[in-house]
């Protein structure tokens, strides 16, 4: 189903023509707006800020978009939603929070925290094959922040439990790399492998039919476990990667270290991430840090600073 057709598309194209945009710009703008709403499977008036962020992260993670490409995408979205808002089609513009991607953009919605991830992990009950598999998947994801396609593509011979290393073969951009796993992940993998059916299938993680679990299967599992744990924040592989990168940044990791952890080929992609994370940290700091709300201390400081300067 095409969610960007008919009146929305035709009226918007007419608007762009009257504004004097070139045919190439109009074609590019309409193309990216259509891709956005069709990815979200949502009519344009129902698209929110968090929806736009989800699509942009998808473009970075799954499609490998760089800064220049993201700039074109964001300009296209801002043109459309600004038009829709000014024409009365929506009450507020969901793209207002999007500045140029050269300076990053903020992610709206609840950020998945380490506590949220712990609650999701602890929500798994039972000792059967599927429960052990789910624990292993979450522990590996928690330890490595792998892309969902990389997690699904792991084979048994990619696992080195003694060296505590996973071999990621043909990852993003066709590159091979290694990811270090934690002791809890090693323990969870050992238990899972003891329950895993002995069969020719080379895949590490199997579904209930004995086949390789798909990326979509992992996404659905994360969403189901989060709902069971009572976690309201988005729980998908992107959110886990974002949350773990945030934890690294809080603990003083450099951009280069985060680049290696996330498996980004270009440090420019990682810089987009760190801009997102720094904005999120500032927002959290403003809301929750006790010194931000110590108004008596603020008054004392306001008096003290000029005294020191003099």
C-alpha positions in Angstrom: 0.0 0.0 0.0 1.3 3.5 -0.9 0.6 5.8 2.0 1.8 8.8 0.0 -0.4 9.0 -3.0 -3.4 10.9 -4.3 -4.1 14.3 -2.8 -1.2 14.5 -0.4 1.3 13.8 -3.2 -0.3 15.9 -6.0 -0.9 18.9 -3.9 2.5 18.8 -2.4 4.2 18.6 -5.8 2.1 21.5 -7.1 3.2 23.5 -4.0 6.9 22.7 -4.7 6.5 23.7 -8.4 4.9 27.1 -7.4 7.8 27.6 -5.0 10.2 27.3 -7.9 12.0 24.1 -7.0 13.7 22.2 -9.8 12.2 19.0 -11.2 15.1 17.0 -9.7 14.5 18.5 -6.2 10.8 17.9 -6.4 11.4 14.3 -7.5 13.9 13.7 -4.7 11.7 15.3 -2.0 8.6 13.3 -3.0 10.7 10.1 -3.2 12.0 10.4 0.4 8.6 11.4 1.9 7.0 8.4 0.2 9.8 6.1 1.5 9.3 7.5 5.1 5.5 7.1 5.3 5.6 3.7 3.6 8.3 2.5 6.0 6.2 3.6 8.9 3.0 2.3 7.3 1.3 5.5 8.5 -0.7 8.2 6.8 1.3 11.5 6.8 -1.0 13.3 9.3 -0.4 10.5 11.9 3.5 10.7 11.7 5.1 11.8 14.9 8.6 13.0 15.8 9.5 9.6 17.3 8.4 7.9 14.1 10.7 10.1 12.0 13.6 9.4 14.4 12.9 5.6 14.0 13.2 5.9 10.2 16.3 8.0 10.3 18.1 5.5 12.6 17.0 2.8 10.2 18.7 4.7 7.3 21.9 5.0 9.3 22.0 1.4 10.6 20.4 -0.7 7.9 20.9 1.4 4.8 24.3 2.9 5.6 23.3 6.5 5.0 26.1 9.1 5.6 25.8 12.7 6.6 25.3 14.1 3.1 22.5 11.6 2.3 20.8 12.3 5.7 20.9 16.0 5.0 18.9 15.5 1.8 16.4 13.2 3.6 15.9 15.7 6.5 15.5 18.6 4.1 12.8 16.6 2.2 10.9 15.8 5.4 11.1 19.3 6.7 9.8 20.7 3.4 6.8 18.3 3.4 5.8 18.6 7.1 6.2 22.4 7.1 3.9 22.5 4.1 1.4 20.2 5.7 1.4 22.2 8.9 1.0 25.6 7.2 -1.8 24.3 5.0 -3.7 23.1 8.0 -3.3 19.4 7.5 -1.6 18.8 10.9 -1.7 20.8 14.2 2.0 20.6 14.8 5.1 20.0 12.7 6.8 16.6 13.7 10.0 17.6 12.0 10.6 20.8 14.0 13.2 19.0 16.2 15.3 18.1 13.1 18.2 20.5 12.6 20.9 19.9 9.9 22.4 16.4 10.3 25.8 18.0 10.3 25.1 18.9 13.9 23.1 15.8 14.8 19.5 15.5 15.7 17.7 14.7 19.0 15.8 11.5 19.5 12.4 12.0 21.1 10.6 9.4 23.1 11.8 7.4 26.0 15.5 6.3 25.9 16.0 2.6 26.8 18.2 2.6 29.9 20.5 -0.1 31.3 17.8 -0.7 34.0 15.2 -1.3 31.3 17.5 -3.8 29.6 18.1 -5.6 32.9 14.4 -5.8 33.5 13.8 -7.2 30.0 16.6 -9.8 30.6 15.2 -10.8 34.0 11.6 -11.2 32.6 12.6 -14.4 30.9 11.4 -17.4 32.9 11.8 -21.2 32.4 14.8 -23.4 31.6 13.7 -24.8 28.2 15.3 -24.3 24.8 13.5 -21.1 23.9 14.0 -19.5 27.2 17.7 -20.3 27.1 17.9 -19.0 23.6 16.2 -15.8 24.5 18.6 -15.2 27.4 21.6 -15.9 25.1 20.3 -13.5 22.5 19.8 -10.7 25.0 23.2 -11.3 26.7 25.0 -11.3 23.4 23.1 -8.2 22.3 23.8 -6.5 25.6 27.5 -7.4 25.4 28.1 -6.5 21.8 25.4 -4.2 20.5 25.4 -6.1 17.2 23.1 -5.1 14.4 20.1 -7.4 14.2 21.2 -8.8 10.9 24.6 -9.6 12.3 23.0 -11.3 15.3 20.7 -13.4 13.2 23.6 -14.3 10.8 25.8 -15.8 13.5 26.8 -19.4 13.0 28.0 -21.9 15.7 31.6 -21.8 14.4 31.6 -18.0 14.8 31.6 -18.5 18.6 34.8 -18.7 20.6 33.7 -19.2 24.2 37.3 -19.7 25.5 38.5 -16.5 23.8 35.2 -14.7 24.6 35.0 -13.5 21.0 32.4 -13.6 18.2 33.4 -13.5 14.6 31.1 -11.2 12.6 31.4 -12.4 9.0 30.2 -10.2 6.2 28.8 -7.6 8.5 27.8 -4.1 7.4 29.5 -3.2 4.1 30.7 -6.8 3.7 33.4 -6.4 6.4 34.5 -9.1 8.8 35.2 -8.1 12.4 35.3 -9.5 15.9 33.2 -8.6 18.9 34.1 -9.2 22.5 31.5 -10.9 24.8 31.1 -10.6 28.5 31.3 -13.5 31.0 27.5 -13.4 31.5 27.1 -13.7 27.7 29.6 -16.7 27.6 27.6 -18.4 30.4 24.3 -17.8 28.7 25.7 -19.2 25.4 27.1 -22.3 27.2 23.6 -23.1 28.7 21.9 -22.4 25.4 24.3 -24.6 23.3 23.6 -27.4 25.8 19.9 -27.1 25.0 20.3 -26.4 21.3 19.1 -29.4 19.1 22.0 -31.3 17.5 21.2 -30.9 13.8 23.0 -29.9 10.5 21.7 -26.3 10.7 24.8 -24.1 11.1 22.9 -21.1 12.5 23.7 -20.3 16.1 20.2 -19.0 17.1 17.3 -21.2 16.0 13.6 -20.6 15.9 11.0 -23.0 17.3 11.0 -24.9 14.0 14.7 -25.5 14.1 15.6 -23.0 11.4 17.7 -19.8 11.7 15.9 -17.1 13.6 15.2 -14.2 11.4 15.9 -10.5 12.0 12.2 -9.9 12.3 11.9 -12.8 14.8 14.4 -11.1 17.0 12.7 -7.8 16.7 9.3 -9.3 17.7 11.0 -11.1 20.6 12.5 -7.9 22.0 9.2 -6.1 21.8 7.3 -9.0 23.5 9.8 -9.3 26.3 9.8 -5.5 26.9 6.0 -5.6 27.1 6.2 -8.5 29.6 8.7 -6.6 31.7 6.6 -3.5 31.8 9.2 -1.4 29.9 7.6 1.5 28.0 10.7 2.6 26.2 11.2 1.4 22.6 12.9 -2.0 22.7 14.3 -2.9 19.3 17.9 -3.7 18.3 18.5 -0.1 17.3 17.3 1.0 20.8 19.7 -1.4 22.5 22.6 -0.2 20.4 21.7 3.4 21.1 21.4 2.7 24.9 24.7 0.8 25.0 26.5 3.6 23.1 25.0 6.1 25.6 26.4 4.0 28.5 29.8 4.0 26.9 29.7 7.7 26.4 28.7 8.3 30.0 31.7 6.3 31.1 34.1 8.3 29.1 34.6 6.2 25.9 36.0 8.1 23.0 34.3 8.4 19.6 36.9 6.0 18.1 36.1 3.5 20.8 32.3 3.8 20.2 33.0 3.5 16.5 34.7 0.2 17.0 32.0 -1.0 19.4 29.2 -0.3 17.0 31.1 -1.5 14.0 30.8 1.7 12.0 33.1 1.9 9.0 33.2 5.7 9.1 33.7 7.8 12.1 31.4 10.4 10.6 28.5 8.0 11.3 29.6 7.6 14.9 29.8 11.4 15.2 26.1 11.5 14.3 25.4 9.0 17.1 27.5 11.0 19.6 25.6 14.2 18.7 22.4 12.3 19.4 23.7 10.9 22.7 25.1 14.3 23.9 21.7 16.0 23.2 19.9 13.1 25.1 22.3 13.4 28.0 21.8 17.1 28.2 18.0 16.6 28.2 18.2 14.0 31.0 20.6 16.2 33.0 18.2 19.1 32.8 15.3 17.0 33.9 16.8 14.9 36.6 20.1 16.3 38.0 19.5 17.7 41.5 21.7 20.7 40.9 19.5 21.8 38.0 16.6 22.3 40.4 18.5 23.7 43.4 17.1 27.3 43.1 18.5 28.4 46.4 22.0 27.4 45.3 21.3 29.2 42.0 20.6 32.4 43.8 23.7 32.1 45.9 25.8 31.4 42.8 24.3 34.4 41.1 25.5 36.6 44.0 28.9 34.8 44.3 30.0 34.9 40.7 30.2 38.7 40.3 32.0 38.9 43.7 34.7 36.5 42.5 35.1 38.4 39.2 35.5 41.7 41.0 
